[in-house]
């Protein structure tokens, strides 16, 4: 059996960056050497007198939050409407910094997605929509948000459903959580509104049904509930 350095393999897993989508909430903070000149470019700037000894007389910029509109824009102070649909954070950062150079010297823009939504259904302990404030979330971290898989789960046959803005349809891939190479998968890091469906282990179902015939009806009801949940998630997107 080969040994795997999970920390190294995880670090090497492909991560191309999230594409900004409608409804995303972006935290955008502008900073520059001139603290006075930068104030108009942050939605919320407050003065505090009781922070820390180091900051007791300073000005603190509260992270400004912007919601991406249905037509792909955010409305930014001074700069106005900025189109960002389909852009990565880096692309939007560079665009805003370029525009700010008309007003500021060496502006720095920090952007963070604060509402990454992942839908976990099927054989997980706490199914439903989970929101992560960490935009770089991987499969195992998402699974942890749902309390891990149930004992009846098939860890070798997990479906990841991802909607494509380009093709306007879903793509479905099958993932094996028992395979160490999953950390090298291009699907290892999740994107906004991904759906993870953990299928039941059919062999465990058969064994359980042989022990208790009433479990056949139980699994039929579970299948119907999962199907309804998947439809609700899709229509509320």
C-alpha positions in Angstrom: 0.0 0.0 0.0 1.4 3.4 -1.0 1.7 6.2 1.5 0.1 9.5 0.9 1.1 12.9 2.3 -2.4 14.4 2.6 -1.1 17.8 3.6 1.1 18.0 0.5 -1.5 16.6 -1.8 -4.2 19.0 -0.5 -1.9 22.0 -1.1 -1.3 20.8 -4.7 -5.0 20.3 -5.4 -6.2 22.5 -8.2 -7.9 25.7 -7.2 -8.7 28.2 -9.9 -10.7 30.7 -7.9 -14.4 31.2 -7.6 -16.3 33.0 -10.4 -18.5 35.8 -9.0 -22.3 35.1 -9.4 -25.6 36.8 -9.0 -26.5 37.1 -5.3 -22.9 36.8 -4.0 -22.1 39.1 -1.1 -18.6 40.6 -1.5 -16.7 42.2 1.3 -14.6 44.9 -0.4 -12.2 47.1 1.6 -10.0 49.8 0.1 -6.8 51.0 1.8 -4.0 53.4 0.9 -1.2 55.4 2.4 -3.5 58.5 2.7 -6.1 57.4 5.2 -8.2 60.5 4.7 -8.3 60.2 0.9 -9.4 56.6 1.1 -12.5 57.2 3.2 -14.9 58.0 0.4 -14.2 54.6 -1.2 -15.4 52.5 1.9 -19.1 52.3 2.5 -18.7 52.3 6.3 -15.9 54.1 8.2 -16.2 54.6 12.0 -14.1 56.2 14.6 -13.6 54.2 17.9 -12.0 55.3 21.1 -12.1 51.9 22.8 -10.4 49.3 20.6 -7.0 48.4 21.8 -4.1 50.4 23.3 -2.4 50.5 19.8 -5.6 51.6 18.1 -7.2 53.7 20.8 -7.1 56.9 18.8 -7.3 55.4 15.3 -9.9 55.1 12.6 -11.2 51.7 11.8 -12.6 50.7 8.4 -15.5 48.3 8.7 -15.6 45.9 5.8 -18.1 47.1 3.2 -20.5 44.5 1.8 -21.8 44.6 -1.7 -24.5 42.2 -3.2 -24.1 41.3 -6.9 -27.3 42.3 -8.7 -29.2 40.2 -11.1 -27.6 42.0 -14.0 -24.1 41.4 -12.6 -23.2 44.8 -11.1 -22.2 46.1 -7.7 -22.6 49.8 -6.9 -19.3 51.2 -5.6 -18.7 54.5 -3.9 -17.5 57.2 -6.3 -16.8 54.7 -9.1 -20.4 53.8 -9.6 -21.7 50.6 -11.1 -19.0 47.9 -11.7 -19.8 44.8 -13.7 -18.3 41.7 -12.1 -20.4 38.7 -13.1 -18.2 35.8 -14.1 -15.0 37.5 -12.9 -12.7 36.0 -10.3 -11.8 37.9 -7.1 -8.4 38.7 -8.6 -9.9 40.1 -11.8 -12.3 42.3 -9.9 -9.5 43.4 -7.5 -7.2 44.5 -10.4 -10.1 46.3 -12.1 -11.0 48.3 -9.0 -7.4 49.1 -8.2 -6.9 50.3 -11.8 -9.9 52.6 -11.5 -8.8 53.9 -8.1 -5.4 55.0 -9.3 -7.1 58.1 -10.8 -7.9 59.2 -7.2 -5.4 57.4 -4.9 -1.7 56.6 -4.9 -1.0 52.8 -4.7 -4.5 51.7 -3.6 -4.9 48.2 -2.2 -8.2 46.4 -2.6 -9.1 43.4 -0.5 -12.1 41.2 -1.6 -13.7 38.3 0.3 -16.9 36.3 -0.5 -18.9 35.9 2.7 -21.8 33.7 1.7 -20.5 30.6 0.0 -23.6 28.3 -0.1 -23.2 24.5 -0.4 -26.2 22.1 -0.5 -25.7 18.7 1.1 -28.5 16.1 0.7 -28.9 12.4 0.9 -27.0 10.3 3.5 -25.6 13.1 5.7 -26.5 13.6 9.3 -27.6 17.2 8.9 -28.8 17.8 5.3 -29.6 21.2 3.9 -28.0 24.4 2.7 -24.8 25.3 4.6 -23.2 28.7 4.4 -19.5 29.1 4.8 -17.6 32.4 5.4 -14.5 30.6 4.0 -14.6 30.8 0.3 -11.9 28.2 -0.1 -13.8 25.3 1.2 -13.0 21.7 0.2 -15.2 18.6 0.1 -14.3 17.3 3.5 -14.9 20.7 5.2 -18.3 20.9 3.5 -19.1 17.4 4.7 -18.2 18.4 8.2 -20.8 21.2 8.1 -23.4 18.5 7.6 -22.1 16.4 10.5 -20.4 13.8 8.2 -22.1 10.9 6.3 -24.5 8.5 8.0 -23.6 4.9 8.6 -25.8 4.0 5.6 -23.8 6.2 3.2 -21.9 4.9 0.2 -18.6 6.8 0.5 -17.5 5.5 -2.9 -20.4 6.9 -4.9 -21.0 10.6 -4.0 -22.5 12.9 -6.6 -21.4 16.5 -7.0 -23.8 18.6 -9.1 -22.5 21.9 -10.4 -24.4 24.5 -12.4 -22.6 26.1 -15.3 -23.4 29.7 -16.2 -21.8 29.2 -19.6 -23.9 26.1 -20.6 -26.9 27.0 -18.4 -27.2 23.4 -17.2 -25.9 21.1 -14.5 -22.9 18.8 -14.7 -22.7 15.7 -12.5 -19.5 14.0 -11.4 -19.0 11.0 -9.2 -16.5 11.2 -6.3 -15.0 8.4 -4.2 -14.3 9.7 -0.7 -12.3 6.6 0.2 -9.7 7.3 -2.5 -6.8 9.5 -1.3 -6.3 11.0 -4.8 -9.6 12.9 -4.4 -7.5 15.8 -3.1 -6.1 16.2 -6.6 -9.5 16.4 -8.2 -10.5 19.7 -9.9 -13.7 19.3 -7.8 -11.9 19.1 -4.5 -12.6 22.8 -3.8 -16.3 23.7 -4.1 -18.0 26.6 -5.8 -21.1 28.7 -5.0 -24.3 26.6 -4.9 -22.7 23.2 -5.5 -24.9 20.3 -4.5 -23.4 17.2 -2.8 -25.6 14.2 -2.9 -24.5 11.2 -0.8 -26.1 8.0 -2.1 -27.1 5.2 0.2 -25.1 2.0 0.2 -27.4 -0.6 -1.5 -25.7 -3.6 0.1 -26.4 -2.1 3.6 -30.0 -1.4 2.5 -30.5 -5.0 1.4 -29.0 -6.4 4.6 -31.2 -4.1 6.7 -34.4 -5.0 4.7 -33.7 -8.7 5.2 -33.6 -8.0 8.9 -36.6 -5.6 8.9 -39.0 -5.6 5.9 -40.5 -2.3 7.1 -37.2 -0.6 6.1 -38.1 -1.0 2.4 -40.9 1.6 2.9 -38.5 3.8 4.9 -35.9 4.0 2.2 -38.6 4.7 -0.4 -39.8 7.7 1.6 -36.2 8.9 2.0 -35.6 8.7 -1.8 -38.8 10.8 -2.3 -37.7 13.3 0.3 -34.2 13.7 -1.3 -35.7 14.2 -4.8 -38.0 16.9 -3.4 -35.1 18.6 -1.6 -33.0 18.6 -4.8 -35.9 20.2 -6.8 -36.4 22.9 -4.1 -32.7 23.7 -4.1 -32.7 24.1 -7.8 -35.8 26.3 -8.0 -34.6 28.6 -5.2 -31.2 29.2 -6.9 
